[in-house]
């Protein structure tokens, strides 16, 4: 296992050194030395693959990621709108309840309000506890006899 890994590493290092030397010589001469036709085709293939990846990434960026972003933003705004509508409904309901109470207080005040109801209860009590005519006569006679 270790021998295989060592041989593989050694082979990679030798290949890298050899390719580096060839590329250095080619850079100095400004022309390709080995497999120029094959390498030109490989360069064309790499450029084509790079363009394809660029087009795919542009499509993904433009259509998939941005569209997902806009859908997420739309969902967030929709949730915010629901909160605002619920708050509006709550405040409107509170407003109507408050208006009913204010109208009831105003109507009570116009009709005499608390004073009227107190006087009314006093009048009811007086009526309920009032003496009959015979009781009044007896009480009058009793008071006259004392004097």
C-alpha positions in Angstrom: 0.0 0.0 0.0 2.7 2.5 1.0 4.9 1.4 -1.9 2.0 2.0 -4.4 1.4 5.5 -2.9 5.1 6.3 -3.0 5.4 5.2 -6.6 2.3 7.2 -7.6 3.6 10.3 -5.9 7.0 9.9 -7.5 5.3 9.5 -10.9 3.2 12.6 -10.4 6.2 14.6 -9.4 8.3 13.5 -12.4 5.3 14.2 -14.7 4.8 17.6 -13.2 8.5 18.5 -13.5 8.6 17.3 -17.1 5.5 19.3 -18.1 6.7 22.4 -16.3 10.0 22.1 -18.3 8.1 21.7 -21.6 5.8 24.6 -20.8 8.8 26.7 -19.9 10.5 25.9 -23.2 7.3 26.6 -25.1 6.9 30.0 -23.4 10.4 30.9 -24.4 9.9 29.9 -28.1 6.3 31.1 -28.3 5.2 27.8 -30.0 4.1 24.4 -28.9 6.5 21.6 -29.1 4.5 18.4 -28.3 1.1 17.4 -29.6 0.2 20.9 -30.9 -2.9 19.7 -32.8 -4.3 17.7 -29.9 -3.6 20.4 -27.4 -5.3 23.0 -29.7 -8.4 20.8 -29.8 -8.2 20.3 -26.0 -7.9 24.1 -25.6 -11.0 24.5 -27.7 -12.8 21.9 -25.7 -11.8 23.7 -22.4 -13.0 27.1 -23.8 -16.3 25.5 -24.9 -16.8 23.9 -21.5 -16.0 27.2 -19.8 -18.6 29.0 -21.9 -21.2 26.3 -21.2 -20.5 26.5 -17.5 -20.7 30.3 -17.7 -24.1 30.2 -19.6 -25.5 27.7 -17.0 -24.3 29.7 -14.1 -25.7 32.9 -15.6 -29.1 31.1 -16.1 -29.0 29.8 -12.5 -28.1 33.2 -11.2 -30.6 35.1 -13.3 -33.6 32.8 -13.2 -33.4 30.4 -10.3 -31.6 32.3 -7.5 -33.2 35.7 -8.2 -36.6 34.2 -8.7 -36.3 32.3 -5.4 -35.2 35.6 -3.7 -38.2 37.4 -5.0 -40.6 34.6 -4.0 -39.1 34.7 -0.5 -39.4 38.5 -0.3 -43.0 38.1 -1.6 -43.8 35.6 1.2 -42.3 37.9 3.8 -44.3 40.9 2.6 -47.5 38.8 2.5 -46.9 37.8 6.2 -46.3 41.4 7.1 -49.5 42.4 5.4 -51.4 39.8 7.3 -50.1 41.2 10.6 -51.0 44.7 9.5 -54.6 43.6 8.5 -55.0 41.7 11.8 -53.9 44.8 13.7 -56.2 47.0 11.7 -59.2 44.7 12.4 -58.3 44.7 16.1 -58.1 48.5 16.2 -61.3 48.9 14.2 -63.2 46.6 16.5 -61.8 48.5 19.6 -62.8 51.7 17.9 -66.4 50.6 17.4 -66.7 49.3 21.0 -65.3 52.6 22.2 -67.8 54.5 20.1 -70.7 52.4 21.4 -69.6 53.1 25.0 -69.2 56.8 24.3 -72.7 57.0 22.7 -74.2 55.2 25.7 -72.6 57.6 28.1 -73.7 60.6 26.1 -77.3 59.2 25.9 -77.3 58.6 29.7 -76.0 62.1 30.3 -78.6 63.6 28.1 -81.4 61.7 29.8 -80.3 62.7 33.2 -77.6 60.2 33.7 -76.6 59.0 37.1 -78.5 61.7 39.0 -81.7 60.7 37.3 -81.3 57.0 38.1 -80.5 57.9 41.7 -83.5 60.1 42.0 -85.5 57.4 40.3 -84.4 54.8 42.8 -85.2 57.2 45.7 -88.7 57.8 44.2 -89.2 54.0 43.8 -88.1 53.5 47.4 -90.5 56.2 48.6 -93.3 54.7 46.7 -92.6 51.2 48.0 -92.3 52.3 51.6 -95.2 54.9 51.6 -97.9 54.6 54.2 -101.4 53.8 53.3 -104.1 56.4 53.9 -105.3 54.7 57.1 -101.8 54.4 58.4 -101.3 58.1 57.7 -104.5 59.0 59.6 -103.4 56.9 62.6 -100.0 58.5 62.6 -101.5 62.0 62.4 -103.9 61.3 65.3 -101.0 59.9 67.3 -98.9 63.0 66.8 -101.8 65.2 67.6 -102.5 63.4 70.8 -99.0 63.9 72.0 -99.1 67.6 71.6 
